[in-house]
């Protein structure tokens, strides 16, 4: 700091060069006022122009962004409704939650299917009855046993399809010692091990393999494996009697065999009351360990659009959303041309690019869906006795919804970019920026311990406890443990010796040590940021800027009486310029504040160029006196810093004493309650 002071001193007499300092202030102000501004200024570019330009662009872009957010919100959420949930729940309750009788006269539900015999009982009984809904609302209505209307209101499109995938007999290797005991061996499902040979009744369609180009089915990720779209399939009939005969024929001729790894029941429905389609897949996985693992995938989608006035509103919002996207594309191109390489060092630029990319991908998927839907519906209409396949359209719609949902989330989070103009609003962003490296280092330590315990839990309890059955599930189980969701009796039953040690050490290391370290990093950084904000120089705030512009506008309309002209802000501008020049000379904010405090200058009082000259003269006199008395400014600064350190230490000690007193008071209250 002494070097900085010396830089402001005259080499001949040791006095501060006041004229040069003030000339620097005036020259900086002249350059700022006469600097040629770019033709198209964005908020990021405005940060290099001036504070007032930053507030101007921030206010404009914020208002524009609010309108854009409203349009995108209506566009993305518009076609979703609560009716979709109720339709999905109705289908699930009908097919999954109703009880049915097995061949052993047991009553079970869909989730309790454990053998192939249970599957055939479900298919021959409850599943067929669910497709052919015979009950009526009243005695006067005629029954139609061949009408495939699920729960009265959901029309089955075409007919359902039943399909299976198999593996070959030679798909696994048996140890030579056990070869005489096992003549057949069927591995887990994989594309290499898939059986494509004709079996059973020969050339009948249900017994011959068809690839996914024929079935038009997509890959499906089940609980055990990911299954291909091909396989052995047959479409059910439009009448209940023929459907029962088809299922019985498959059962009697052993369609499900030891090599079967999954059976799928696919169907599509349409609800005209809601204009909603439903695409359902009932899955029965046959693992190589034996038994059956049932699951389902039922999704409702809206494919026929623009039928109501609300659909027209959504269309308008969609059009305006992509007009804004086109504008933001041009804005990003402008910033790339202006900043060049520096553009890629700003975090929010990546958020902007992600939003633009996701919205464009969503538009492309929407156009593909709109092209595919008419042909898919027309095919169902022409072939009512074939499977009404909407799997491809459903998959595209699901991907489009997911992509737009992520884009909408990023759009809302981007609001922090516009709130950072205010120092108080920007505390979160500043805190995260300051502690990013500390959090990164802490994360490495955290995940080392976390992965170690996840692997340990998987190896210790994975054979018996479902929550540790795979490594990925084990990791999520440990994350849930941090939130208090943990089933300790499960692991204790699996391993009574190591379970208590595992649980206690994990809770101690992660919950009591690592999480508190994480909170300490955030709290310390937040305190530092608040201190910096308190010491930072006063700047023009958004409320003041808006007030000035609003007052100026109202005075032009003739309301000077209600909106009088406020005093010029030249005083604070001068102080700000003095700060900037001192910073240019190498002084820190703390040192500048110490100057102001020492010379009794209030940043909130009036100060013009004459006041700044007087400030420099007083600073010169003090430095001269200190030089004559043998007291150096460097020593003074060092003593001030030491005094500040002592004050901080005393403050921390006082906080610790307060905490101790609170704990003692709490213990005293507990003792009193126990005595009562």
C-alpha positions in Angstrom: 0.0 0.0 0.0 3.0 2.3 0.7 4.0 1.9 -2.9 0.5 3.0 -4.0 0.7 6.1 -1.8 4.2 6.9 -3.1 2.7 6.6 -6.6 0.4 9.5 -5.8 3.2 11.6 -4.2 5.4 14.2 -5.8 9.0 13.0 -6.0 10.4 16.4 -5.0 8.4 17.5 -1.9 6.5 14.2 -1.0 3.1 15.9 -1.3 0.1 14.3 -3.0 -0.3 15.3 -6.7 -3.8 16.6 -6.2 -4.1 18.1 -9.7 -3.2 14.9 -11.4 -5.6 12.9 -9.3 -8.6 15.3 -10.1 -7.6 15.4 -13.7 -7.7 11.7 -13.8 -11.2 11.9 -12.3 -12.3 14.4 -14.9 -10.7 12.5 -17.8 -12.4 9.3 -16.7 -15.7 11.0 -16.6 -15.1 12.5 -20.1 -14.2 9.2 -21.5 -17.3 7.6 -20.0 -19.6 10.3 -21.4 -18.0 10.3 -24.8 -17.3 6.6 -25.3 -18.8 5.3 -28.5 -21.5 2.8 -27.5 -22.1 -0.3 -29.6 -25.2 -0.2 -31.8 -26.8 -3.2 -30.2 -26.2 -3.5 -26.4 -27.2 -6.5 -24.4 -27.1 -6.8 -20.7 -23.7 -8.5 -20.8 -22.3 -5.8 -23.1 -23.7 -3.1 -20.9 -21.5 -4.2 -18.0 -18.6 -2.8 -20.0 -20.4 0.5 -20.8 -21.6 1.8 -17.4 -23.9 1.2 -14.4 -26.8 3.2 -15.8 -26.7 1.3 -19.1 -26.6 -2.0 -17.1 -29.8 -1.0 -15.2 -31.4 0.2 -18.4 -30.8 -3.1 -20.3 -31.6 -5.2 -17.2 -35.0 -3.6 -16.8 -35.8 -4.0 -20.5 -34.6 -7.6 -20.8 -36.3 -8.5 -17.5 -39.7 -7.2 -18.7 -39.1 -9.0 -22.0 -38.1 -12.2 -20.2 -41.2 -12.2 -18.0 -43.4 -12.1 -21.1 -41.4 -14.9 -22.7 -41.7 -17.0 -19.5 -45.5 -16.5 -19.4 -45.8 -17.6 -23.0 -43.6 -20.7 -22.6 -45.4 -21.7 -19.4 -48.8 -21.7 -21.1 -47.3 -23.5 -24.1 -45.6 -26.3 -22.1 -48.2 -26.8 -19.4 -51.3 -26.1 -21.5 -51.9 -29.6 -22.8 -51.3 -31.3 -19.5 -54.4 -31.7 -17.2 -55.5 -33.5 -14.1 -57.7 -35.6 -16.3 -54.6 -37.4 -17.6 -53.8 -38.5 -14.0 -57.3 -39.7 -13.3 -57.4 -41.7 -16.6 -54.0 -43.3 -15.8 -55.2 -44.1 -12.3 -58.4 -45.6 -13.6 -56.6 -48.0 -16.0 -54.1 -49.0 -13.3 -56.9 -49.7 -10.8 -58.7 -51.8 -13.4 -55.8 -53.9 -14.6 -53.5 -54.0 -11.6 -55.4 -53.7 -8.3 -58.5 -55.9 -8.9 -58.2 -59.4 -7.4 -58.5 -62.6 -9.4 -58.5 -66.3 -8.7 -55.6 -68.6 -9.7 -55.6 -72.3 -10.6 -54.9 -73.0 -6.9 -58.0 -71.2 -5.9 -56.0 -68.4 -4.4 -57.0 -64.8 -4.7 -54.2 -62.4 -5.7 -53.6 -59.2 -7.6 -51.4 -58.3 -10.5 -48.4 -57.5 -8.3 -48.6 -60.9 -6.7 -48.1 -62.9 -9.9 -45.2 -65.2 -9.3 -45.5 -68.2 -11.8 -46.5 -68.8 -15.4 -49.7 -70.5 -14.1 -50.6 -67.2 -12.3 -50.0 -65.3 -15.6 -52.3 -67.6 -17.5 -55.0 -67.3 -14.8 -54.7 -63.5 -15.0 -54.8 -63.5 -18.9 -57.7 -65.9 -19.2 -59.8 -64.3 -16.5 -59.4 -60.7 -15.3 -57.4 -59.3 -18.3 -60.0 -60.5 -20.9 -62.8 -59.3 -18.7 -61.2 -55.9 -18.4 -60.9 -55.5 -22.2 -64.5 -56.6 -22.8 -66.4 -54.5 -20.2 -69.9 -56.0 -20.1 -71.5 -54.2 -17.2 -74.0 -51.3 -17.9 -75.1 -48.2 -16.2 -78.8 -49.3 -16.1 -81.0 -52.3 -16.8 -82.5 -50.6 -19.8 -79.2 -50.5 -21.7 -78.3 -53.4 -23.9 -75.1 -55.3 -23.2 -72.5 -55.7 -26.0 -70.1 -58.5 -25.0 -67.8 -57.7 -27.9 -67.4 -54.0 -27.3 -63.8 -53.3 -26.2 -64.6 -50.3 -23.9 -62.5 -50.3 -20.8 -64.5 -48.8 -17.9 -67.2 -47.8 -20.4 -65.4 -44.7 -21.6 -62.0 -45.8 -23.0 -62.3 -47.3 -26.4 -59.5 -49.9 -27.3 -57.9 -48.9 -30.6 -57.7 -52.0 -32.8 -56.9 -55.0 -30.7 -54.4 -55.7 -27.9 -51.2 -57.6 -28.7 -49.3 -60.2 -26.6 -45.6 -60.7 -27.3 -42.7 -62.5 -25.8 -38.9 -62.6 -26.1 -36.8 -65.7 -25.5 -33.2 -66.8 -25.1 -31.4 -69.8 -26.6 -30.7 -73.1 -24.8 -26.9 -72.6 -25.4 -26.9 -69.0 -24.1 -24.9 -69.9 -20.9 -22.0 -72.2 -19.9 -22.5 -75.0 -17.4 -19.5 -76.3 -15.4 -18.4 -79.7 -16.6 -19.1 -81.2 -13.2 -22.8 -80.4 -13.5 -23.2 -81.2 -17.2 -24.9 -84.6 -16.4 -27.5 -82.8 -14.2 -28.4 -79.9 -16.5 -29.3 -80.7 -20.1 -30.6 -77.2 -20.7 -29.3 -73.8 -19.8 -30.9 -70.4 -20.4 -29.1 -67.2 -19.5 -30.4 -63.7 -18.8 -31.8 -61.8 -21.8 -29.4 -60.1 -24.2 -29.5 -59.4 -27.9 -26.7 -61.9 -28.5 -28.5 -64.6 -26.5 -32.0 -64.0 -28.0 -33.7 -67.0 -29.5 -35.1 -66.4 -33.0 -35.8 -70.0 -34.0 -39.4 -71.1 -34.8 -40.9 -73.4 -32.2 -44.1 -75.1 -31.1 -46.8 -75.1 -33.8 -44.4 -74.0 -36.5 -45.2 -71.4 -39.1 -48.2 -69.9 -37.2 -47.4 -66.2 -36.5 -47.3 -66.6 -32.7 -44.6 -69.3 -33.0 -42.3 -67.5 -35.5 -39.9 -64.7 -34.7 -40.6 -61.3 -36.1 -38.1 -58.4 -35.9 -38.9 -54.9 -34.7 -39.3 -53.7 -38.3 -42.4 -56.0 -38.5 -43.8 -55.5 -35.0 -43.1 -51.8 -34.9 -42.4 -52.1 -31.2 -39.7 -50.2 -29.4 -37.1 -51.4 -26.9 -38.3 -51.5 -23.3 -36.2 -51.1 -20.2 -37.6 -53.5 -17.6 -36.5 -54.2 -14.0 -34.0 -56.9 -15.1 -32.9 -56.1 -18.6 -33.6 -54.0 -21.7 -35.7 -56.0 -24.2 -35.8 -55.6 -28.0 -38.8 -54.7 -30.0 -38.9 -58.0 -31.9 -40.1 -61.4 -30.7 -43.0 -63.9 -31.0 -46.4 -62.2 -31.0 -50.0 -62.5 -31.8 -52.8 -60.0 -31.9 -56.0 -60.7 -29.9 -59.4 -60.8 -31.5 -62.2 -58.2 -31.6 -64.7 -60.6 -29.8 -64.4 -62.0 -26.4 -64.9 -65.6 -27.5 -62.1 -65.5 -30.1 -59.8 -63.8 -27.6 -60.4 -66.5 -25.0 -59.7 -69.2 -27.7 -56.4 -67.5 -28.7 -55.2 -67.3 -25.1 -56.2 -70.9 -24.5 -54.4 -72.1 -27.6 -51.2 -70.4 -26.5 -51.5 -71.9 -23.0 -52.3 -75.4 -24.1 -49.3 -75.5 -26.6 -46.8 -74.2 -24.0 -46.2 -70.9 -25.6 -44.3 -69.8 -22.5 -41.3 -72.0 -22.0 -38.1 -72.1 -19.9 -36.3 -69.8 -22.4 -39.0 -67.1 -22.1 -37.6 -63.9 -20.5 -40.5 -61.4 -20.9 -44.1 -61.3 -22.0 -45.7 -58.0 -23.0 -49.4 -57.1 -23.3 -49.7 -53.9 -25.3 -52.9 -51.9 -26.1 -53.9 -48.4 -26.8 -57.2 -46.6 -25.8 -58.9 -43.3 -26.6 -61.2 -41.3 -24.4 -63.5 -39.1 -26.5 -64.8 -37.2 -23.5 -61.3 -35.9 -22.7 -59.7 -36.2 -26.1 -56.9 -38.1 -24.5 -55.0 -41.3 -25.7 -53.7 -43.9 -23.4 -50.8 -46.2 -24.3 -50.4 -49.2 -21.9 -47.8 -52.0 -21.6 -48.2 -54.8 -19.0 -44.9 -56.5 -18.5 -44.2 -60.0 -17.0 -40.4 -60.7 -16.7 -39.2 -64.2 -16.2 -35.7 -64.0 -14.6 -33.3 -66.9 -14.9 -33.7 -67.4 -11.2 -37.3 -68.5 -11.7 -40.6 -66.9 -11.0 -42.3 -63.8 -12.5 -41.7 -60.1 -11.9 -44.7 -58.1 -13.1 -44.6 -54.3 -13.9 -46.5 -51.8 -16.0 -46.0 -48.7 -18.1 -49.2 -46.7 -18.6 -49.1 -43.2 -20.0 -51.8 -40.8 -21.2 -51.0 -38.2 -24.0 -52.9 -35.6 -26.0 -52.3 -36.0 -29.7 -55.3 -34.4 -31.4 -54.9 -30.7 -30.7 -56.5 -27.3 -31.7 -60.0 -28.5 -31.1 -61.1 -25.8 -28.5 -60.6 -22.1 -27.9 -58.0 -23.0 -25.2 -56.0 -24.9 -27.8 -56.0 -21.8 -29.9 -54.5 -19.8 -27.0 -51.8 -22.4 -26.6 -51.0 -22.2 -30.3 -50.6 -18.4 -30.0 -48.3 -18.7 -27.0 -46.3 -21.3 -28.9 -45.8 -19.0 -31.9 -44.7 -16.1 -29.7 -42.5 -18.4 -27.6 -40.5 -19.3 -30.7 -40.4 -15.7 -31.9 -38.7 -14.9 -28.6 -36.4 -17.9 -29.2 -35.4 -16.5 -32.6 -34.7 -13.1 -30.9 -32.5 -14.8 -28.2 -30.6 -16.6 -30.9 -29.7 -13.3 -32.5 -28.8 -11.9 -29.1 -26.4 -14.8 -28.5 -24.8 -14.4 -31.9 -24.3 -10.7 -31.1 -22.6 -11.5 -27.8 -20.4 -14.1 -29.5 -19.2 -11.5 -32.0 -18.6 -8.9 -29.3 -16.9 -11.0 -26.6 -15.3 -13.6 -28.9 -13.4 -16.0 -26.6 -14.6 -14.4 -23.5 -18.2 -15.4 -24.3 -17.4 -19.0 -23.3 -16.1 -18.0 -19.9 -19.6 -16.9 -18.6 -21.8 -19.4 -16.9 -25.2 -17.9 -17.9 -24.3 -18.1 -21.6 -24.3 -21.9 -21.3 -27.8 -21.7 -19.7 -29.0 -19.5 -22.6 -27.6 -21.9 -25.1 -29.2 -24.9 -23.3 -32.6 -23.2 -23.3 -32.4 -22.4 -27.0 -31.3 -25.9 -27.9 -33.9 -27.6 -25.8 -36.7 -25.4 -27.2 -35.6 -26.1 -30.8 -35.4 -29.8 -30.1 -38.9 -29.7 -28.7 -40.1 -27.9 -31.8 -38.6 -30.5 -34.1 -40.1 -33.4 -32.1 -43.5 -31.6 -32.2 -43.4 -31.3 -36.0 -42.5 -35.0 -36.3 -45.4 -36.0 -34.0 -47.8 -33.9 -35.9 -46.7 -35.7 -39.1 -46.9 -39.2 -37.6 -50.2 -38.9 -35.7 -52.5 -38.8 -38.7 -50.9 -41.7 -40.4 -51.0 -43.8 -37.2 -54.7 -43.1 -36.6 -55.5 -43.7 -40.3 -53.7 -47.1 -40.1 -55.8 -48.1 -37.0 -58.9 -47.0 -38.8 -58.1 -49.1 -41.9 -57.0 -52.2 -39.8 -59.4 -52.5 -36.9 -58.4 -56.2 -36.3 -54.7 -55.4 -35.8 -52.8 -53.9 -32.9 -53.4 -50.2 -32.6 -49.8 -49.2 -32.3 -49.0 -45.8 -30.9 -45.7 -46.7 -29.2 -43.5 -44.6 -31.5 -45.7 -41.5 -31.2 -46.0 -42.0 -27.4 -42.2 -42.3 -27.1 -41.7 -39.0 -29.1 -44.3 -37.2 -27.0 -42.7 -38.4 -23.8 -39.3 -37.2 -24.9 -40.8 -33.9 -26.1 -42.5 -33.3 -22.7 -39.3 -34.2 -20.8 -37.2 -31.8 -22.9 -39.6 -28.9 -22.6 -40.0 -29.5 -18.9 -36.2 -29.2 -18.4 -36.2 -26.1 -20.6 -39.0 -24.5 -18.6 -37.1 -25.2 -15.4 -34.0 -23.5 -16.8 -36.1 -20.6 -17.9 -37.3 -20.0 -14.4 -33.8 -20.5 -12.9 -32.4 -17.9 -15.4 -34.4 -15.2 -13.5 -31.4 -15.1 -11.1 -29.3 -13.7 -14.0 -31.5 -10.6 -14.0 -31.8 -10.3 -10.2 -28.0 -10.1 -9.8 -28.0 -6.4 -10.7 -28.9 -5.8 -7.1 -26.2 -6.6 -4.5 -28.7 -8.0 -2.1 -30.4 -10.2 -4.7 -27.0 -11.3 -6.0 -25.9 -12.7 -2.6 -26.8 -16.2 -3.6 -24.9 -16.0 -6.9 -21.9 -14.4 -5.3 -21.8 -16.9 -2.5 -21.8 -19.8 -4.9 -19.1 -18.3 -7.0 -16.9 -17.6 -4.0 -17.2 -21.1 -2.4 -17.3 -23.1 -5.7 -13.7 -24.3 -5.3 -14.2 -25.1 -1.6 -17.4 -27.1 -2.4 -15.6 -28.9 -5.3 -12.9 -30.0 -2.9 -15.4 -31.0 -0.3 -17.5 -32.9 -2.9 -14.5 -35.1 -3.7 -14.1 -36.0 -0.1 -17.8 -36.5 0.4 -18.2 -38.8 -2.7 -15.2 -40.9 -1.8 -16.8 -41.7 1.6 -20.3 -42.0 0.0 -19.2 -44.4 -2.7 -17.3 -46.5 -0.2 -20.4 -47.0 2.0 -22.6 -47.6 -1.1 -20.4 -50.4 -2.2 -20.1 -51.8 1.3 -23.9 -51.8 1.7 -24.3 -53.4 -1.7 -21.9 -56.2 -0.8 -23.1 -56.7 2.8 -26.9 -56.6 2.3 -27.5 -56.7 -1.5 -28.4 -60.5 -1.4 -31.3 -60.0 1.0 -32.4 -56.3 1.1 -34.1 -54.8 -1.9 -32.8 -51.3 -1.0 -29.3 -52.5 -1.6 -29.9 -55.0 -4.4 -27.9 -53.0 -6.9 -25.1 -50.5 -6.5 -27.2 -47.6 -7.9 -30.1 -48.4 -5.6 -27.7 -48.6 -2.7 -26.5 -45.0 -3.5 -30.1 -43.7 -3.5 -30.8 -45.5 -0.3 -27.9 -43.7 1.4 -29.1 -40.4 0.0 -32.5 -41.1 1.5 -30.8 -42.0 4.8 -29.5 -38.4 5.0 -33.1 -37.2 4.8 -34.1 -39.6 7.5 -35.8 -42.2 5.3 -34.1 -45.5 6.3 -35.3 -49.0 7.3 -32.7 -50.2 9.9 -34.5 -53.5 10.8 -34.0 -54.7 7.2 -30.2 -54.5 7.3 -30.1 -55.7 10.9 -31.9 -58.8 9.9 -29.5 -59.4 7.0 -26.4 -59.0 9.1 -26.8 -58.6 12.9 -23.1 -58.0 13.5 -22.0 -55.5 10.8 -25.3 -53.7 10.3 -25.0 -51.6 13.6 -21.4 -50.7 12.8 -22.3 -49.8 9.2 -25.2 -47.6 10.3 -23.6 -45.8 13.2 -20.3 -45.0 11.3 -22.2 -43.8 8.2 -24.4 -41.5 10.3 -21.5 -40.1 12.2 -19.2 -39.5 9.2 -21.8 -38.2 6.8 -24.6 -36.7 8.9 -22.6 -35.2 11.8 -19.3 -34.4 10.1 -19.5 -33.9 6.4 -22.9 -32.2 6.2 -21.9 -29.8 9.0 -18.6 -29.1 7.1 -20.7 -28.3 4.0 -22.9 -25.9 6.0 -19.9 -24.3 7.5 -18.4 -23.6 4.1 -21.7 -22.0 2.9 -22.1 -20.0 6.1 -18.6 -18.6 6.2 -18.7 -17.6 2.5 -22.1 -16.0 3.0 -20.7 -14.0 5.9 -17.8 -12.8 3.8 -20.1 -11.8 0.9 -22.3 -9.8 3.3 -19.2 -8.0 4.6 -18.1 -7.2 1.1 -21.5 -5.9 0.3 -21.5 -3.6 3.4 -18.0 -2.3 2.4 -18.7 -2.0 -1.3 -19.2 1.6 -2.7 -22.6 2.9 -3.2 -24.0 2.4 -6.7 -27.1 3.5 -8.6 -29.9 1.1 -7.7 -32.7 -0.1 -9.8 -35.4 1.6 -7.7 -33.5 4.9 -8.0 -33.1 4.5 -11.7 -36.8 3.7 -12.2 -37.8 6.5 -9.9 -35.7 9.0 -11.9 -37.0 7.9 -15.3 -40.6 7.8 -14.0 -40.3 11.2 -12.5 -38.8 12.6 -15.7 -41.6 11.2 -17.7 -44.3 12.5 -15.4 -42.8 16.0 -15.3 -43.0 16.0 -19.1 -46.7 15.3 -18.8 -47.0 18.4 -16.5 -47.0 16.8 -13.0 -44.0 18.7 -11.6 -45.9 19.4 -8.4 -46.2 15.7 -7.6 -42.9 14.6 -9.0 -40.4 17.4 -8.2 -36.9 17.2 -9.5 -34.5 15.7 -7.0 -31.0 17.0 -6.3 -28.3 15.9 -8.7 -26.5 12.7 -8.0 -23.2 14.3 -9.0 -22.0 14.1 -5.4 -22.2 10.3 -5.3 -20.9 10.1 -8.8 -17.8 12.0 -7.7 -17.3 9.7 -4.7 -17.7 6.7 -7.0 -15.2 8.1 -9.4 -12.7 8.7 -6.5 -13.2 5.1 -5.4 -12.6 3.9 -9.0 -9.4 5.9 -9.4 -8.1 4.8 -6.0 -8.8 1.2 -7.0 -7.0 1.9 -10.3 -4.0 2.9 -8.1 -4.1 -0.4 -6.3 -6.1 0.3 -3.2 -8.6 -2.2 -1.9 -12.2 -1.5 -0.8 -11.2 -1.9 2.9 -8.3 0.6 2.5 -10.6 3.1 0.8 -13.2 2.8 3.5 -10.5 3.3 6.1 -9.5 6.6 4.3 -13.1 7.8 4.4 -13.5 6.9 8.1 -10.2 8.5 9.0 -10.9 11.8 7.3 -14.5 11.8 8.5 -16.1 11.6 5.0 -19.7 10.3 4.9 -20.4 8.6 1.5 -24.1 9.6 1.8 -23.4 13.4 2.1 -23.0 16.0 -0.6 -19.6 16.1 -2.2 -18.5 17.8 -5.4 -15.1 18.4 -7.0 -14.2 21.1 -4.5 -14.9 18.7 -1.7 -12.7 16.1 -3.3 -9.9 18.6 -3.6 -10.2 19.4 0.1 -10.2 15.7 0.9 -6.9 15.3 -1.0 -5.4 18.3 0.8 -6.3 16.9 4.2 -4.9 13.6 3.2 -1.7 15.3 2.2 -1.4 17.2 5.5 -2.0 14.0 7.5 0.6 12.1 5.5 3.1 14.9 5.9 2.5 15.0 9.7 2.9 11.3 9.9 6.1 11.5 7.9 7.5 14.2 10.2 6.6 12.3 13.4 8.1 9.1 12.1 4.8 7.4 11.9 4.3 5.6 8.6 1.0 4.9 7.0 2.0 1.3 6.6 2.3 0.9 10.3 -1.0 2.6 10.9 -2.7 0.3 8.4 -1.1 -2.7 10.1 -2.3 -1.6 13.5 -5.8 -1.1 12.1 -5.8 -4.6 10.7 -4.6 -6.1 14.0 -7.3 -4.1 15.9 -9.8 -5.5 13.5 -8.5 -9.1 14.0 -8.8 -8.6 17.8 -12.4 -7.3 17.4 -13.3 -10.3 15.3 -11.7 -12.7 17.8 -13.6 -11.1 20.7 -16.8 -11.3 18.6 -16.4 -15.0 18.0 -15.6 -15.5 21.7 -18.8 -13.7 22.7 -20.8 -15.8 20.3 -19.3 -19.0 21.8 -20.2 -17.8 25.3 -23.7 -17.0 24.2 -24.0 -20.5 22.7 -22.7 -22.1 25.9 -25.2 -20.1 28.0 -28.0 -21.2 25.8 -27.0 -24.9 26.1 -26.7 -24.6 29.9 -30.2 -23.0 30.0 -31.5 -25.8 27.8 -30.0 -28.5 30.1 -31.4 -26.8 33.1 -34.9 -26.8 31.6 -34.5 -30.5 30.7 -33.5 -31.3 34.3 -36.4 -29.4 35.7 -38.9 -31.2 33.4 -37.4 -34.6 34.5 -37.8 -33.7 38.1 -41.4 -32.8 37.6 
